[in-house]
Amino acid sequence: MLKVLQLPKKPTDDKYGYFPHRNAREEQIKLIETIYEFLRSDSKGLILSADPGIGKEACMTSQCLKAMSDGLYDRAFFVVPTGSGKINTMKELESVKHDMKILDIKSKDILCQWIKDSEDERISPMKGEKCGFDLCKSFRQDCPYNDGNCPYYLQKKEVPDSDIIVCDYNYIFSPFVRKAYGIDDLLKKSGRTLLFVNECHKLPERMETIYSKSISSATIGRAINELDE
């Protein structure tokens, strides 16, 4: 028989305080209990396997918010391989009241088209307060933004001050992108970091893409620029 837990009206002081629904199904209860205990243990990793439609995002996001509100962790990353996965995670994080600053790192809707397609050393020159507009010019790209108003630059500046970051695999697993976005520096800071990796079965294929040797048109363009100089 399916077990359904009726949650209290104001469950603010227990493990269900940030769960977005009034009822929790038996499978969700098991996930919540497991995640809750894991986040308070000395274990380094946890693999959760559940059928589609169970409500994994709600369970993970609620326990992330609970653990961070309890002061157990300083920051959290939700790493997802698809746009729909990001939408679902953001929906769950925003469905309950909390005071965490959430950054949804976008790479399609806001950022420059050519940066969206980058996954290699082309981004590495972005250091300090350098604006993406200058980098666009170095690759002979037409940029509609003025200096200091590049969406890449503005979004990047939000990373250090964000409590929870929702991003694509690239921002964690690609060394070039991780360093360019300042995430490497953030991870080196003191404090505990939570890392949620969604849809792990897609990791092998993505890693092959990230770590395969390749040469892009932008890399060739940079070589031409250097030769001209």
WOFEN-V15492 format. One record per residue. N is the residue number from 1. RES is the residue in one letter. OMEGA is omega as a letter, one per 20 degrees, with the letter a starting at -180 (999 if undefined). NEAR is the number of other ideal C-beta (glycine too) atoms within 10 Angstrom. Layout:
BEGIN
N_RES_OMEGA_NEAR + N_RES_OMEGA_NEAR
END
This chain:
BEGIN
1_M_a_4 + 2_L_r_6 + 3_K_r_11 + 4_V_r_11 + 5_L_r_14 + 6_Q_a_8 + 7_L_r_14 + 8_P_a_11 + 9_K_a_7 + 10_K_a_7 + 11_P_a_13 + 12_T_a_11 + 13_D_r_8 + 14_D_a_11 + 15_K_r_19 + 16_Y_a_20 + 17_G_a_19 + 18_Y_r_24 + 19_F_a_27 + 20_P_a_15 + 21_H_r_14 + 22_R_r_11 + 23_N_r_10 + 24_A_r_22 + 25_R_a_15 + 26_E_r_12 + 27_E_r_17 + 28_Q_r_23 + 29_I_r_17 + 30_K_r_16 + 31_L_a_22 + 32_I_r_22 + 33_E_a_13 + 34_T_a_14 + 35_I_a_22 + 36_Y_a_18 + 37_E_a_13 + 38_F_a_16 + 39_L_r_20 + 40_R_r_12 + 41_S_r_9 + 42_D_a_5 + 43_S_a_9 + 44_K_a_6 + 45_G_r_7 + 46_L_r_12 + 47_I_r_6 + 48_L_r_16 + 49_S_a_7 + 50_A_a_13 + 51_D_r_7 + 52_P_r_5 + 53_G_a_7 + 54_I_a_15 + 55_G_a_20 + 56_K_a_23 + 57_E_a_21 + 58_A_r_24 + 59_C_a_25 + 60_M_a_22 + 61_T_a_29 + 62_S_a_29 + 63_Q_r_26 + 64_C_r_26 + 65_L_r_24 + 66_K_a_21 + 67_A_a_21 + 68_M_r_22 + 69_S_r_15 + 70_D_r_11 + 71_G_a_8 + 72_L_a_12 + 73_Y_a_17 + 74_D_a_14 + 75_R_r_21 + 76_A_r_24 + 77_F_r_22 + 78_F_a_26 + 79_V_a_23 + 80_V_a_22 + 81_P_a_19 + 82_T_r_13 + 83_G_r_13 + 84_S_r_9 + 85_G_r_18 + 86_K_r_20 + 87_I_a_14 + 88_N_a_19 + 89_T_r_25 + 90_M_r_18 + 91_K_a_13 + 92_E_a_23 + 93_L_a_25 + 94_E_a_13 + 95_S_r_14 + 96_V_a_15 + 97_K_r_8 + 98_H_a_19 + 99_D_r_8 + 100_M_r_15 + 101_K_a_12 + 102_I_r_18 + 103_L_r_16 + 104_D_a_20 + 105_I_a_22 + 106_K_r_17 + 107_S_a_19 + 108_K_a_9 + 109_D_a_9 + 110_I_a_13 + 111_L_r_21 + 112_C_a_21 + 113_Q_a_8 + 114_W_r_17 + 115_I_r_22 + 116_K_a_14 + 117_D_a_13 + 118_S_r_22 + 119_E_a_16 + 120_D_a_17 + 121_E_r_15 + 122_R_a_21 + 123_I_a_19 + 124_S_r_12 + 125_P_r_13 + 126_M_a_21 + 127_K_r_9 + 128_G_a_4 + 129_E_a_8 + 130_K_a_13 + 131_C_r_19 + 132_G_r_26 + 133_F_r_20 + 134_D_r_14 + 135_L_r_21 + 136_C_a_19 + 137_K_a_12 + 138_S_r_13 + 139_F_r_19 + 140_R_r_11 + 141_Q_r_16 + 142_D_a_8 + 143_C_a_20 + 144_P_a_10 + 145_Y_r_16 + 146_N_r_9 + 147_D_a_13 + 148_G_a_11 + 149_N_r_13 + 150_C_a_24 + 151_P_r_16 + 152_Y_a_26 + 153_Y_a_20 + 154_L_r_15 + 155_Q_a_18 + 156_K_a_19 + 157_K_a_11 + 158_E_a_14 + 159_V_a_18 + 160_P_a_12 + 161_D_a_9 + 162_S_r_18 + 163_D_a_17 + 164_I_a_24 + 165_I_r_23 + 166_V_a_25 + 167_C_r_22 + 168_D_r_22 + 169_Y_a_21 + 170_N_a_20 + 171_Y_r_19 + 172_I_a_18 + 173_F_r_16 + 174_S_a_22 + 175_P_a_14 + 176_F_a_16 + 177_V_a_24 + 178_R_r_18 + 179_K_a_16 + 180_A_a_22 + 181_Y_r_23 + 182_G_a_16 + 183_I_r_20 + 184_D_r_12 + 185_D_a_12 + 186_L_a_19 + 187_L_a_14 + 188_K_r_7 + 189_K_r_10 + 190_S_a_5 + 191_G_a_9 + 192_R_a_13 + 193_T_r_13 + 194_L_r_18 + 195_L_r_12 + 196_F_r_21 + 197_V_a_17 + 198_N_r_20 + 199_E_a_14 + 200_C_a_12 + 201_H_r_8 + 202_K_a_15 + 203_L_a_14 + 204_P_a_8 + 205_E_a_10 + 206_R_r_16 + 207_M_r_13 + 208_E_r_9 + 209_T_a_12 + 210_I_a_16 + 211_Y_r_10 + 212_S_r_7 + 213_K_r_5 + 214_S_r_8 + 215_I_a_9 + 216_S_r_14 + 217_S_r_10 + 218_A_r_19 + 219_T_r_15 + 220_I_r_10 + 221_G_r_15 + 222_R_r_17 + 223_A_r_11 + 224_I_r_12 + 225_N_a_12 + 226_E_r_8 + 227_L_r_7 + 228_D_a_6 + 229_E_999_5
END
